[in-house]
Each structure stands twice: as C-alpha cells, then as structure tokens.
Amino acid sequence: MLGHLAARRATGALLRGNGTLYLRDGEVVHAESPVSPGLDVLLTLGGRLPAEGWREAVERAGARRQVARFLVDNGRLTRGELEVYHLGALYDAAFFALAPGSGPARFRSGLSHWLGPVRPVPAGDLQREVLRRRRLLEDLWPHPDVDTAPVVRAQGAGSPAPTRRQRAVLDLADGVRTPAGIARRLGRPAFHVLIDVRRLAAAGHIRTPAPAAARPSRAPSAPSASSAPVPGALPLPSPASAARTPEMSADPDIALLLRIRDALEARL
C-alpha cells in the first residue's frame, strides 16, 4: 500500500497495528510506533534536550503543527541535529510499522502530524531500509522470537564478552522487560537494541526462546516478525533477494545521513 500511496502523491496517515506513517505528497514525513521510543525520548533521555524544553515546544507550537520549527527557531536544536534525530526516529518506527504481522492497513487522507515538517523520506528509500534491517537481524541471529520476548540472562559466561552498550542492555535484562521496554529505559532506538539482543543471544549471554510452534498456544504480547504478510506489509526477503546491495537515495543530504548512520551501526 505504501508504494501505491507514494505513486498517488497522497497526503495523510497510513495506520497499521504496530505504527503509523505520515505522508505528504507521497513522501514519508514522520513515523510512530508503540514499539519504538519517540523523538521526544531520544532527545530527552539521550541528554540533548531537557524534558521541559520538549514540553514547552509541544505546548506552544503543537496546535499549529510546528513543533520542529519551534525547536530550531528558539535555539533548542540546530537544523542538522533535528534532522539526524528525526531521521533515526522515523526509520526506527517505520521498521516496526511495516513489519509483517503488523495488522491490516488503512489510510486516512489529509491527516498531518503535530511535529510539522522536518525532512521527507522517499517511500522507496524507506522500504529498502526496512528490508536491509530485516536482513541484518537475520544475519546476526536467525531467531526473531528474541525480538519480542522478555530478555533473560543465560547462566554462565558467553563469548565474546559484551561491549559497554551491550552491558547496559544486560543490566536491564530482568526476565520481564522486552527489548522494546529496554529501549525506552535507555532512550535508544529500538532497532539498535534489537541488534544488541541478537548479538548477545548469538554469543550465549541471553536465552533464545523456543520456537513459537514448540511453546503452548497463547496470545502473543507483540506481533512476531515471522507472521504471515498482510496487505500493506513489505514481503519477507527471499534467499535470492537477501544479497546485500548498496543503499542509495536520490536526495544527497539523506544519503549522507544514511552513511553516517551506517558507520555508527557498524560500531555498535
């Protein structure tokens, strides 16, 4: 459905069970997901913006749908900082909103988000990035159940030893918090926490749940990445399509931000 809306240059909100994409003239301008920490969490828990600074922006500019502009105009953030944080939040939420099993899609024409415009992302770029992230997780540890199950530390020492970032995830692994809950506590993008969780599982530091088919039937707490595709979802990559290809964007500024993101992910 996203490709169809992009071709129509539609403006509005694409709603799915695991998130919402906001479009303007066929490009994605914002994304939200209950699985992903929002832009406010990334900015405030990340230490870049005081919580009261965010609240002031929402209170004074939210009704006009100009929160992003208020943050820049009032010196809370530079334009470049806002774009980098917003791009990270957008891609993170879109990864979950477009996941297979995220529920049926519906489009509400004309809806806009109170954040206001920052930098739109072409729908094709977003779809390619979602597929790239799925392949990355599969390459790290092909057991998607660890993405939604409570994180449980394994007995004994795994190898290699966890990095400092991974140690922060392990410190919150209490057998109750899921990766999404840990991401919110740390103020990190949920996808970055999934990378840590898959690497920790592969190294034996946390337990990998038994496959869903082997467990007693119960209602899942969150959609599984292995669920069957539904209208509006991106298809799971086939073995032939899993070969890595360079990610490209027609917008040179977005391409630069993506290269910065890739370099940061490589150091996680």
C-alpha positions as CSV (number, residue, x, y, z in Angstrom):
1,M,0.0,0.0,0.0
2,L,2.8,2.4,0.8
3,G,4.1,2.2,-2.8
4,H,0.6,2.8,-4.1
5,L,0.2,5.9,-1.9
6,A,3.6,7.2,-3.0
7,A,2.6,6.8,-6.6
8,R,-0.6,8.8,-6.0
9,R,1.4,11.5,-4.1
10,A,-1.0,11.0,-1.3
11,T,-1.1,13.1,1.9
12,G,-2.4,11.6,5.1
13,A,-1.7,8.8,7.6
14,L,-1.1,5.1,6.9
15,L,-2.3,3.3,10.0
16,R,-1.3,-0.2,11.0
17,G,-1.4,-2.2,14.2
18,N,2.3,-1.6,15.0
19,G,2.5,2.0,14.0
20,T,1.6,4.9,11.7
21,L,3.3,6.5,8.8
22,Y,2.5,10.2,7.9
23,L,2.8,11.1,4.2
24,R,2.9,14.4,2.4
25,D,2.8,14.4,-1.4
26,G,3.7,10.7,-1.4
27,E,6.8,11.0,0.8
28,V,7.1,9.9,4.4
29,V,7.4,12.8,6.8
30,H,7.1,11.1,10.1
31,A,6.5,7.7,11.7
32,E,5.4,6.5,15.1
33,S,5.2,3.0,16.7
34,P,4.4,1.9,20.3
35,V,7.4,-0.4,20.0
36,S,9.8,2.4,19.2
37,P,10.8,5.3,21.5
38,G,9.6,8.5,20.0
39,L,11.7,11.5,19.1
40,D,11.0,13.1,22.5
41,V,12.5,10.1,24.3
42,L,15.6,10.0,22.0
43,L,16.2,13.7,22.6
44,T,15.4,13.9,26.3
45,L,16.8,10.6,27.7
46,G,19.7,11.0,25.2
47,G,20.6,14.2,27.1
48,R,20.3,16.5,24.1
49,L,17.1,18.3,25.2
50,P,15.7,18.9,28.7
51,A,12.2,17.4,29.1
52,E,10.8,20.9,29.9
53,G,12.2,22.1,26.6
54,W,10.3,19.5,24.7
55,R,7.1,20.1,26.7
56,E,7.3,23.9,26.0
57,A,7.7,23.2,22.3
58,V,4.6,20.9,22.2
59,E,2.5,23.3,24.3
60,R,3.4,26.4,22.3
61,A,3.6,25.0,18.8
62,G,1.8,21.7,18.8
63,A,-1.6,23.1,17.9
64,R,0.0,24.9,14.9
65,R,1.8,21.6,13.9
66,Q,5.2,23.5,14.1
67,V,7.0,21.8,17.0
68,A,10.0,21.1,14.9
69,R,10.3,24.7,13.7
70,F,9.9,26.0,17.2
71,L,12.8,23.8,18.4
72,V,15.1,25.2,15.8
73,D,13.9,28.8,15.8
74,N,14.3,29.0,19.6
75,G,17.8,27.6,19.6
76,R,16.8,24.3,21.3
77,L,18.4,22.3,18.4
78,T,20.2,23.1,15.2
79,R,18.6,22.1,12.0
80,G,21.1,19.4,11.4
81,E,20.7,17.9,14.9
82,L,16.9,17.8,14.4
83,E,17.2,16.1,11.1
84,V,19.6,13.4,12.3
85,Y,17.5,12.6,15.4
86,H,14.3,12.8,13.4
87,L,15.6,10.5,10.7
88,G,16.6,8.0,13.3
89,A,13.2,8.1,15.0
90,L,11.4,7.8,11.6
91,Y,13.3,4.8,10.4
92,D,13.1,3.1,13.7
93,A,9.3,3.4,14.0
94,A,8.8,2.6,10.3
95,F,10.7,-0.7,10.8
96,F,8.0,-1.9,13.2
97,A,5.1,-0.3,11.5
98,L,5.9,-2.0,8.2
99,A,6.7,-5.4,9.8
100,P,4.8,-8.5,8.6
101,G,2.0,-9.2,11.1
102,S,1.5,-5.6,12.0
103,G,-2.2,-5.8,11.1
104,P,-4.3,-4.6,8.3
105,A,-3.5,-1.2,6.8
106,R,-5.9,1.7,6.4
107,F,-5.3,5.2,5.1
108,R,-6.8,8.4,6.5
109,S,-6.4,11.2,3.9
110,G,-5.4,14.7,4.9
111,L,-4.1,13.9,8.4
112,S,-0.9,15.6,9.4
113,H,1.4,15.3,12.5
114,W,1.8,18.0,15.1
115,L,5.6,17.8,14.8
116,G,5.5,19.6,11.5
117,P,7.8,19.1,8.5
118,V,11.5,18.2,9.0
119,R,12.9,16.3,6.0
120,P,10.7,13.9,4.0
121,V,11.9,10.5,3.0
122,P,11.0,8.9,-0.3
123,A,8.9,5.8,0.2
124,G,11.2,3.7,-1.9
125,D,14.2,4.6,0.3
126,L,12.2,3.7,3.4
127,Q,11.2,0.3,2.0
128,R,14.7,-0.6,1.1
129,E,16.0,0.4,4.5
130,V,13.3,-1.8,6.3
131,L,14.4,-4.8,4.2
132,R,18.1,-4.1,4.9
133,R,17.4,-4.0,8.6
134,R,15.5,-7.3,8.4
135,R,18.4,-9.0,6.6
136,L,20.9,-7.6,9.2
137,L,18.9,-9.1,12.1
138,E,18.6,-12.4,10.3
139,D,22.3,-12.5,9.6
140,L,23.2,-11.7,13.3
141,W,20.9,-14.4,14.8
142,P,18.1,-16.0,12.8
143,H,15.7,-16.3,15.8
144,P,13.1,-13.5,15.7
145,D,11.4,-14.6,18.9
146,V,14.2,-12.8,20.9
147,D,12.9,-9.5,19.5
148,T,9.6,-9.6,21.4
149,A,10.2,-12.0,24.4
150,P,11.3,-10.8,27.8
151,V,15.1,-10.7,27.9
152,V,16.5,-13.4,30.2
153,R,20.2,-13.7,31.0
154,A,21.8,-17.0,30.4
155,Q,23.7,-18.9,33.0
156,G,27.4,-18.9,32.6
157,A,29.7,-16.6,30.6
158,G,29.2,-16.3,26.9
159,S,31.8,-15.4,24.3
160,P,32.8,-12.8,23.2
161,A,32.4,-10.6,26.3
162,P,29.7,-7.9,25.9
163,T,30.5,-4.4,24.9
164,R,29.7,-1.4,27.0
165,R,26.5,-0.8,25.1
166,Q,25.5,-4.5,25.4
167,R,26.3,-4.5,29.1
168,A,23.7,-1.7,29.5
169,V,21.1,-4.0,27.9
170,L,22.1,-6.9,30.1
171,D,21.9,-4.8,33.2
172,L,18.2,-4.3,32.4
173,A,17.5,-7.9,31.5
174,D,15.3,-8.9,34.4
175,G,13.2,-11.6,32.7
176,V,10.3,-9.1,32.4
177,R,11.4,-6.3,30.2
178,T,11.3,-6.9,26.4
179,P,13.8,-5.3,24.0
180,A,11.2,-2.5,23.4
181,G,11.0,-1.8,27.1
182,I,14.7,-1.8,27.5
183,A,15.0,0.6,24.5
184,R,12.6,3.1,26.2
185,R,14.5,2.9,29.5
186,L,17.8,3.6,27.7
187,G,16.5,6.2,25.3
188,R,17.9,4.3,22.3
189,P,16.2,3.4,19.0
190,A,14.5,0.0,19.4
191,F,16.2,-1.4,16.4
192,H,19.7,-0.7,17.9
193,V,18.6,-2.6,21.0
194,L,17.5,-5.5,18.8
195,I,21.0,-5.6,17.3
196,D,22.4,-5.9,20.7
197,V,19.9,-8.5,21.8
198,R,20.6,-10.7,18.7
199,R,24.3,-10.4,19.2
200,L,24.0,-11.2,22.9
201,A,21.8,-14.2,22.1
202,A,24.3,-15.4,19.5
203,A,27.1,-15.1,22.0
204,G,25.2,-17.0,24.7
205,H,24.7,-14.1,27.1
206,I,20.9,-14.3,26.9
207,R,18.5,-17.1,26.3
208,T,16.8,-17.7,23.0
209,P,13.1,-18.6,23.4
210,A,11.9,-21.9,22.0
211,P,10.3,-21.5,18.6
212,A,6.7,-20.4,18.8
213,A,5.4,-23.8,17.4
214,A,7.1,-25.6,20.3
215,R,5.5,-23.4,23.0
216,P,2.0,-23.8,24.5
217,S,-0.5,-21.7,22.5
218,R,-1.1,-18.3,23.9
219,A,-1.9,-14.8,22.7
220,P,1.4,-13.1,21.7
221,S,2.4,-9.9,23.5
222,A,3.6,-8.4,20.3
223,P,3.5,-9.3,16.6
224,S,6.2,-11.7,15.5
225,A,8.5,-10.9,12.6
226,S,7.7,-14.4,11.3
227,S,4.0,-13.7,11.0
228,A,2.3,-14.1,7.6
229,P,2.3,-10.9,5.4
230,V,-0.8,-8.8,5.2
231,P,-1.8,-6.0,2.9
232,G,0.4,-3.0,3.5
233,A,3.3,-5.1,4.8
234,L,6.6,-5.4,3.0
235,P,7.3,-9.0,1.8
236,L,9.9,-11.0,3.6
237,P,13.1,-11.2,1.6
238,S,13.7,-14.3,-0.4
239,P,17.1,-16.0,-0.4
240,A,17.7,-14.5,-3.8
241,S,16.9,-11.0,-2.7
242,A,18.9,-11.3,0.5
243,A,22.2,-10.5,-1.2
244,R,23.3,-7.1,0.1
245,T,23.2,-4.2,-2.3
246,P,24.4,-0.6,-1.7
247,E,21.7,1.6,-0.3
248,M,21.1,4.6,-2.4
249,S,18.9,7.7,-2.1
250,A,18.1,10.3,-4.7
251,D,18.5,13.0,-2.1
252,P,22.2,13.7,-1.4
253,D,21.5,15.0,2.1
254,I,19.6,11.9,3.1
255,A,22.3,9.8,1.5
256,L,24.9,11.5,3.8
257,L,22.8,11.0,6.9
258,L,22.3,7.3,6.0
259,R,26.1,6.9,5.6
260,I,26.6,8.4,9.0
261,R,24.0,6.1,10.4
262,D,25.6,3.0,8.8
263,A,29.0,4.0,10.2
264,L,27.5,4.3,13.7
265,E,25.7,1.0,13.4
266,A,29.0,-0.7,12.4
267,R,30.5,0.4,15.7
268,L,27.6,-0.9,17.9
